[in-house]
Amino acid sequence: MVSGRQSEIEHAVAEYVDGSRNLASLENWLWPFMANLADSDDEESRSLVGRIGNLISEYSDGNRSEQEIRKEMAKAILPLRMAS
């Protein structure tokens, strides 16, 4: 079962993946969301947000292209889309 938090993550990332949200907007949404999860027992959401954050960092560091991170983010949320 997909949690409410996971659904929020899937929605935000899907908007980025489909081009209706830019990377800066996703980052602005992600970092406060990540901070709010720090003390949560929702390990799956923390893991997913951590993965998305790592991909953004890899892009910012020049280790991945934006096309690569968009593809990897799509893969990361695929299980949530299938469960919905």
C-alpha atoms as a printed R data frame, in Angstrom:
   type eleno elety resid chain resno      x      y       z
1  ATOM     1    CA   MET     A     1  0.000  0.000   0.000
2  ATOM     2    CA   VAL     A     2  1.312  3.424  -0.939
3  ATOM     3    CA   SER     A     3  1.396  5.891   1.960
4  ATOM     4    CA   GLY     A     4  0.190  9.468   1.699
5  ATOM     5    CA   ARG     A     5  3.785 10.662   1.812
6  ATOM     6    CA   GLN     A     6  4.795  8.290  -0.954
7  ATOM     7    CA   SER     A     7  1.905  9.549  -3.022
8  ATOM     8    CA   GLU     A     8  3.086 13.143  -2.510
9  ATOM     9    CA   ILE     A     9  6.607 12.176  -3.556
10 ATOM    10    CA   GLU     A    10  5.360 10.314  -6.616
11 ATOM    11    CA   HIS     A    11  3.232 13.278  -7.659
12 ATOM    12    CA   ALA     A    12  6.042 15.842  -7.295
13 ATOM    13    CA   VAL     A    13  8.614 13.672  -9.071
14 ATOM    14    CA   ALA     A    14  6.148 12.697 -11.818
15 ATOM    15    CA   GLU     A    15  5.566 16.393 -12.517
16 ATOM    16    CA   TYR     A    16  9.315 16.818 -12.970
17 ATOM    17    CA   VAL     A    17  9.635 13.689 -15.094
18 ATOM    18    CA   ASP     A    18  6.810 14.753 -17.425
19 ATOM    19    CA   GLY     A    19  8.167 18.306 -17.715
20 ATOM    20    CA   SER     A    20  5.403 20.193 -15.920
21 ATOM    21    CA   ARG     A    21  7.774 21.054 -13.039
22 ATOM    22    CA   ASN     A    22 11.366 22.216 -13.412
23 ATOM    23    CA   LEU     A    23 14.280 20.920 -11.366
24 ATOM    24    CA   ALA     A    24 14.527 24.066  -9.209
25 ATOM    25    CA   SER     A    25 10.867 23.721  -8.270
26 ATOM    26    CA   LEU     A    26 11.353 20.058  -7.378
27 ATOM    27    CA   GLU     A    27 14.359 20.952  -5.230
28 ATOM    28    CA   ASN     A    28 12.435 23.716  -3.466
29 ATOM    29    CA   TRP     A    29  9.711 21.206  -2.639
30 ATOM    30    CA   LEU     A    30 12.063 18.323  -1.789
31 ATOM    31    CA   TRP     A    31 14.416 19.757   0.820
32 ATOM    32    CA   PRO     A    32 11.750 20.863   3.345
33 ATOM    33    CA   PHE     A    33  9.848 17.606   2.720
34 ATOM    34    CA   MET     A    34 13.041 15.660   3.407
35 ATOM    35    CA   ALA     A    35 13.641 17.573   6.640
36 ATOM    36    CA   ASN     A    36 10.114 16.762   7.810
37 ATOM    37    CA   LEU     A    37 10.763 13.053   7.229
38 ATOM    38    CA   ALA     A    38 13.922 12.970   9.336
39 ATOM    39    CA   ASP     A    39 12.160 11.664  12.442
40 ATOM    40    CA   SER     A    40  9.537  9.628  10.604
41 ATOM    41    CA   ASP     A    41  9.130  5.873  10.844
42 ATOM    42    CA   ASP     A    42  8.244  5.842   7.129
43 ATOM    43    CA   GLU     A    43 11.434  4.179   5.926
44 ATOM    44    CA   GLU     A    44 10.192  3.714   2.365
45 ATOM    45    CA   SER     A    45  9.466  7.429   1.947
46 ATOM    46    CA   ARG     A    46 12.785  8.397   3.548
47 ATOM    47    CA   SER     A    47 14.617  6.030   1.220
48 ATOM    48    CA   LEU     A    48 12.845  7.348  -1.875
49 ATOM    49    CA   VAL     A    49 13.385 10.996  -0.953
50 ATOM    50    CA   GLY     A    50 17.027 10.211  -0.228
51 ATOM    51    CA   ARG     A    51 17.386  8.619  -3.674
52 ATOM    52    CA   ILE     A    52 15.826 11.643  -5.371
53 ATOM    53    CA   GLY     A    53 18.037 13.985  -3.340
54 ATOM    54    CA   ASN     A    54 21.135 11.988  -4.290
55 ATOM    55    CA   LEU     A    55 20.236 12.194  -7.977
56 ATOM    56    CA   ILE     A    56 19.844 15.969  -7.728
57 ATOM    57    CA   SER     A    57 23.220 16.201  -5.980
58 ATOM    58    CA   GLU     A    58 24.856 14.066  -8.664
59 ATOM    59    CA   TYR     A    59 23.461 16.431 -11.304
60 ATOM    60    CA   SER     A    60 24.592 19.499  -9.345
61 ATOM    61    CA   ASP     A    61 28.083 18.017  -9.014
62 ATOM    62    CA   GLY     A    62 28.224 17.441 -12.774
63 ATOM    63    CA   ASN     A    63 28.239 13.654 -12.474
64 ATOM    64    CA   ARG     A    64 24.955 13.137 -14.338
65 ATOM    65    CA   SER     A    65 23.029 14.973 -17.010
66 ATOM    66    CA   GLU     A    66 19.523 16.230 -16.394
67 ATOM    67    CA   GLN     A    67 18.267 13.656 -18.894
68 ATOM    68    CA   GLU     A    68 19.928 10.904 -16.834
69 ATOM    69    CA   ILE     A    69 18.428 12.020 -13.543
70 ATOM    70    CA   ARG     A    70 14.987 12.408 -15.109
71 ATOM    71    CA   LYS     A    71 15.239  8.799 -16.354
72 ATOM    72    CA   GLU     A    72 16.436  7.520 -12.965
73 ATOM    73    CA   MET     A    73 13.682  9.409 -11.141
74 ATOM    74    CA   ALA     A    74 11.107  7.847 -13.449
75 ATOM    75    CA   LYS     A    75 12.489  4.428 -12.512
76 ATOM    76    CA   ALA     A    76 12.428  5.314  -8.809
77 ATOM    77    CA   ILE     A    77  8.718  6.175  -8.799
78 ATOM    78    CA   LEU     A    78  7.608  3.362 -11.120
79 ATOM    79    CA   PRO     A    79  6.759  0.964  -8.240
80 ATOM    80    CA   LEU     A    80  4.522  3.654  -6.715
81 ATOM    81    CA   ARG     A    81  2.718  4.217 -10.002
82 ATOM    82    CA   MET     A    82  2.128  0.494 -10.378
83 ATOM    83    CA   ALA     A    83  0.768  0.219  -6.813
84 ATOM    84    CA   SER     A    84 -1.672  3.112  -7.230
